[in-house]
Amino acid sequence: DRYRPPHINLPPDVQSFLDQFRKDILTHDMKKISRHYAENFKQDGYNRRAFLDILSKTVNFITKYEIKLTKLEPGNNSGIAFIDGAVVLGAVAVPLADNSMIIKENGVWKWYGNQR
């Protein structure tokens, strides 16, 4: 089954980030996966370490992974973008959390969470 890009046209650096994250998450290698999360990542009360700890317990169940973005908007801070869409895990699509963001750290896009 072939990977289909998101429904909106994304800047090449954002598309590259999503493509590399997809490749890395399908390896189930937490060292590779963790590189894609910003140092100040925060999602629904979980900091980066706690979030990655939870992900490490479920990542081996991921056999299909596709991100479909429906929104990419620059934030007030020049290095942040708000995103919306879903992660498709085979037959199941999981919406991204409200106010999800990516951030550019040292020229590289990373997951930033919703900062809550």
Backbone as JSON, one array per atom type, in Angstrom:
{
  "sequence": "DRYRPPHINLPPDVQSFLDQFRKDILTHDMKKISRHYAENFKQDGYNRRAFLDILSKTVNFITKYEIKLTKLEPGNNSGIAFIDGAVVLGAVAVPLADNSMIIKENGVWKWYGNQR",
  "N": [[0.84, -1.18, 0.0], [0.53, 2.17, -0.85], [2.01, 5.21, 0.26], [0.19, 8.17, 0.68], [0.39, 11.63, 0.14], [-0.41, 14.43, 2.35], [-3.57, 16.29, 2.21], [-3.28, 19.03, 1.81], [-1.1, 21.38, 0.24], [2.14, 21.32, 1.32], [4.94, 23.16, 2.64], [8.19, 22.26, 1.39], [10.08, 21.64, 3.47], [8.48, 21.04, 5.69], [7.0, 18.88, 4.71], [9.1, 17.09, 4.34], [9.9, 16.71, 7.01], [7.58, 15.39, 8.03], [7.59, 13.1, 6.4], [10.04, 11.89, 7.14], [9.59, 11.45, 9.85], [7.5, 9.6, 9.68], [8.86, 7.42, 8.47], [10.71, 6.88, 10.52], [9.07, 6.3, 12.77], [7.89, 3.95, 11.98], [10.0, 2.21, 12.21], [10.1, 1.65, 14.84], [12.06, 2.46, 16.55], [12.97, 4.08, 19.3], [15.01, 5.92, 19.78], [15.47, 7.12, 17.29], [12.89, 8.11, 16.84], [12.49, 9.89, 19.0], [14.07, 12.07, 18.37], [12.49, 13.73, 16.88], [10.94, 15.27, 18.5], [10.44, 18.31, 20.14], [12.55, 19.96, 22.55], [11.09, 21.42, 24.45], [8.61, 20.25, 24.26], [5.18, 19.69, 24.96], [2.24, 18.06, 25.84], [-1.04, 17.93, 26.59], [-0.53, 18.01, 29.42], [1.61, 16.28, 29.64], [5.1, 16.17, 29.65], [7.97, 16.18, 27.43], [9.6, 13.88, 28.05], [7.8, 12.21, 29.52], [5.76, 11.86, 27.64], [7.12, 10.54, 25.56], [7.8, 8.25, 26.93], [5.32, 7.01, 27.27], [4.67, 6.65, 24.57], [6.68, 4.85, 23.87], [5.75, 2.48, 24.93], [3.69, 1.76, 23.3], [4.46, 1.94, 20.66], [5.33, -0.32, 19.23], [3.04, -1.49, 18.29], [2.33, -0.09, 16.09], [1.85, -0.36, 12.75], [1.08, 0.75, 10.43], [1.19, 4.08, 9.26], [0.24, 7.31, 8.71], [0.21, 10.75, 8.13], [-2.24, 13.13, 7.83], [-2.56, 16.3, 7.08], [-4.74, 19.04, 7.55], [-4.55, 21.63, 8.03], [-2.12, 24.21, 8.21], [-0.72, 26.71, 9.79], [1.13, 29.66, 10.28], [2.35, 30.61, 13.49], [2.29, 33.28, 16.0], [4.87, 33.47, 16.95], [7.75, 33.25, 15.09], [8.95, 30.75, 14.65], [7.06, 28.78, 15.03], [4.32, 26.7, 14.06], [0.85, 26.2, 13.7], [-1.01, 23.23, 13.52], [-3.43, 21.02, 12.03], [-5.35, 18.05, 11.67], [-5.11, 14.55, 11.03], [-3.87, 11.4, 12.25], [-3.42, 8.52, 10.51], [-3.83, 5.26, 11.23], [-3.75, 2.62, 9.77], [-6.86, 1.19, 9.58], [-7.94, 2.98, 11.33], [-8.41, 6.38, 12.13], [-6.91, 8.95, 13.9], [-7.64, 11.98, 15.36], [-5.52, 14.9, 15.42], [-4.46, 16.48, 18.45], [-6.27, 19.29, 19.8], [-5.09, 22.53, 18.97], [-2.52, 21.69, 18.22], [1.0, 21.86, 17.55], [3.95, 22.51, 15.57], [7.45, 23.12, 15.78], [10.29, 25.02, 14.81], [13.45, 24.04, 15.44], [16.75, 24.85, 15.58], [16.72, 25.03, 12.77], [15.25, 22.8, 12.03], [12.16, 21.12, 11.74], [10.03, 20.11, 14.42], [7.91, 18.1, 16.54], [5.79, 19.88, 18.73], [3.69, 19.72, 20.41], [0.62, 20.61, 22.23], [1.16, 22.44, 24.08], [-0.11, 22.45, 26.54]],
  "CA": [[0.0, 0.0, 0.0], [1.35, 3.34, -1.12], [1.8, 6.4, 1.1], [-0.38, 9.31, -0.03], [0.7, 12.86, 0.86], [-1.57, 15.13, 2.92], [-4.47, 16.95, 1.27], [-2.87, 20.4, 1.53], [0.29, 21.49, -0.21], [2.99, 21.72, 2.44], [6.3, 23.56, 2.27], [9.05, 21.07, 1.3], [10.73, 21.27, 4.73], [7.46, 20.42, 6.54], [6.73, 17.55, 4.13], [10.27, 16.27, 4.62], [9.79, 16.36, 8.43], [6.53, 14.38, 8.19], [8.04, 11.86, 5.74], [11.1, 11.27, 7.94], [8.96, 10.95, 11.08], [6.79, 8.37, 9.32], [9.86, 6.36, 8.31], [11.31, 6.55, 11.81], [8.12, 5.67, 13.7], [7.66, 2.57, 11.52], [11.13, 1.37, 12.64], [9.88, 1.42, 16.27], [13.31, 2.82, 17.24], [12.66, 5.28, 20.08], [16.08, 6.9, 19.64], [15.18, 7.86, 16.06], [11.61, 8.79, 17.01], [12.58, 10.98, 19.97], [14.71, 13.24, 17.73], [11.46, 14.55, 16.22], [10.17, 15.97, 19.53], [11.14, 19.49, 20.65], [12.96, 19.91, 23.96], [10.0, 21.97, 25.27], [7.35, 19.6, 23.89], [4.21, 19.45, 26.04], [0.96, 17.62, 25.27], [-2.07, 17.57, 27.58], [0.06, 17.8, 30.74], [2.78, 15.41, 29.57], [6.29, 16.78, 29.05], [8.6, 15.36, 26.39], [10.02, 12.58, 28.59], [6.62, 11.41, 29.87], [5.06, 11.53, 26.39], [7.91, 9.53, 24.86], [7.7, 7.01, 27.72], [4.03, 6.39, 26.9], [4.79, 6.22, 23.17], [7.56, 3.67, 23.81], [4.98, 1.3, 25.33], [2.69, 1.44, 22.28], [4.99, 2.1, 19.31], [5.47, -1.6, 18.53], [1.76, -1.85, 17.69], [2.12, 0.73, 14.9], [2.32, -1.02, 11.53], [0.76, 1.69, 9.35], [1.23, 5.43, 9.82], [0.16, 8.37, 7.7], [-0.29, 12.01, 8.68], [-3.0, 13.93, 6.87], [-2.78, 17.64, 7.62], [-5.78, 19.85, 6.93], [-4.22, 23.03, 8.32], [-0.77, 24.59, 8.6], [-0.76, 28.17, 9.9], [2.21, 30.21, 11.1], [1.96, 31.22, 14.75], [2.85, 34.61, 16.24], [6.31, 33.24, 17.05], [8.13, 32.87, 13.73], [9.38, 29.36, 14.54], [5.97, 27.87, 15.4], [3.18, 26.59, 13.15], [-0.29, 25.43, 14.2], [-1.4, 22.2, 12.55], [-4.62, 20.24, 12.32], [-5.47, 16.92, 10.77], [-5.26, 13.25, 11.68], [-2.91, 10.34, 12.02], [-4.14, 7.34, 10.05], [-3.14, 4.03, 11.65], [-4.5, 1.56, 9.11], [-8.3, 1.46, 9.46], [-8.33, 3.96, 12.34], [-7.84, 7.73, 12.02], [-6.93, 9.62, 15.2], [-7.42, 13.41, 15.14], [-4.48, 15.56, 16.2], [-5.0, 17.22, 19.59], [-6.55, 20.7, 19.55], [-3.96, 23.46, 19.1], [-1.23, 21.03, 18.0], [1.99, 22.73, 16.92], [5.32, 22.09, 15.29], [8.37, 24.23, 16.02], [11.58, 24.88, 14.15], [14.59, 24.08, 16.36], [18.0, 24.76, 14.82], [16.43, 24.83, 11.36], [14.59, 21.51, 11.8], [10.82, 21.04, 12.33], [9.81, 19.07, 15.43], [6.63, 18.14, 17.24], [5.8, 20.8, 19.86], [2.52, 19.43, 21.25], [-0.33, 21.71, 22.31], [1.71, 23.3, 25.15], [-0.98, 22.44, 27.7]],
  "C": [[0.89, 1.24, 0.0], [0.99, 4.51, -0.21], [1.28, 7.54, 0.23], [-0.1, 10.57, 0.77], [-0.57, 13.53, 1.39], [-2.36, 15.9, 1.84], [-4.1, 18.4, 0.97], [-1.42, 20.39, 1.05], [1.13, 22.06, 0.92], [4.33, 22.22, 1.91], [7.2, 22.31, 2.28], [9.69, 20.67, 2.63], [9.75, 20.63, 5.71], [7.16, 19.02, 6.02], [7.88, 16.59, 4.43], [10.26, 15.8, 6.08], [8.77, 15.24, 8.62], [6.95, 13.04, 7.57], [9.09, 11.14, 6.59], [10.53, 10.72, 9.24], [8.22, 9.64, 10.8], [7.76, 7.2, 9.18], [10.39, 5.91, 9.66], [10.32, 5.87, 12.75], [7.85, 4.23, 13.28], [8.84, 1.65, 11.83], [10.97, 0.94, 14.09], [11.11, 1.74, 17.12], [13.11, 4.14, 17.97], [13.77, 6.33, 20.0], [15.85, 7.77, 18.4], [13.91, 8.7, 16.23], [11.75, 10.01, 17.9], [13.24, 12.23, 19.4], [13.7, 14.2, 17.13], [10.61, 15.35, 17.22], [11.01, 17.1, 20.12], [11.48, 19.32, 22.13], [11.83, 20.39, 24.88], [8.64, 21.42, 24.88], [6.48, 19.43, 25.12], [2.87, 19.14, 25.39], [0.04, 17.19, 26.39], [-1.48, 17.21, 28.94], [1.29, 16.91, 30.75], [3.95, 16.18, 28.96], [6.89, 15.78, 28.06], [8.93, 13.95, 26.9], [8.83, 11.67, 28.87], [5.88, 10.96, 28.62], [5.81, 10.42, 25.65], [7.89, 8.2, 25.61], [6.42, 6.27, 27.37], [4.11, 5.86, 25.47], [5.64, 4.95, 23.06], [6.82, 2.37, 24.16], [3.97, 0.88, 24.26], [3.25, 1.42, 20.85], [5.1, 0.78, 18.54], [4.17, -2.08, 17.88], [1.51, -1.09, 16.38], [2.72, 0.03, 13.68], [2.01, -0.18, 10.29], [0.69, 3.07, 9.98], [1.24, 6.44, 8.7], [-0.4, 9.61, 8.38], [-1.0, 12.76, 7.57], [-3.27, 15.28, 7.52], [-3.87, 18.35, 6.82], [-5.53, 21.33, 7.17], [-2.76, 23.15, 8.69], [-0.75, 26.11, 8.59], [0.4, 28.65, 10.76], [1.64, 30.81, 12.39], [2.55, 32.61, 14.88], [4.37, 34.55, 16.36], [6.74, 32.66, 15.7], [8.53, 31.41, 13.58], [8.3, 28.34, 14.81], [4.9, 27.87, 14.32], [2.1, 25.75, 13.82], [-0.7, 24.45, 13.1], [-2.7, 21.55, 12.99], [-4.69, 19.13, 11.29], [-5.63, 15.65, 11.58], [-4.06, 12.36, 11.36], [-3.73, 9.1, 11.65], [-3.28, 6.12, 10.37], [-3.91, 2.84, 11.06], [-5.95, 1.97, 8.97], [-8.77, 2.56, 10.41], [-7.63, 5.29, 12.09], [-8.01, 8.42, 13.37], [-6.68, 11.11, 14.96], [-6.25, 13.92, 15.97], [-5.15, 16.33, 17.33], [-5.27, 18.67, 19.19], [-5.3, 21.53, 19.81], [-2.6, 22.78, 18.97], [-0.3, 21.96, 17.23], [3.24, 21.96, 16.55], [6.19, 23.33, 15.47], [9.68, 23.96, 15.3], [12.67, 25.09, 15.18], [15.86, 23.87, 15.55], [17.75, 24.41, 13.36], [15.68, 23.57, 11.01], [13.21, 21.53, 12.48], [10.75, 19.87, 13.31], [8.41, 19.21, 16.0], [6.77, 19.01, 18.49], [4.64, 20.57, 20.82], [1.54, 20.58, 21.23], [0.04, 22.69, 23.44], [0.75, 23.44, 26.33], [-0.54, 21.37, 28.67]]
}
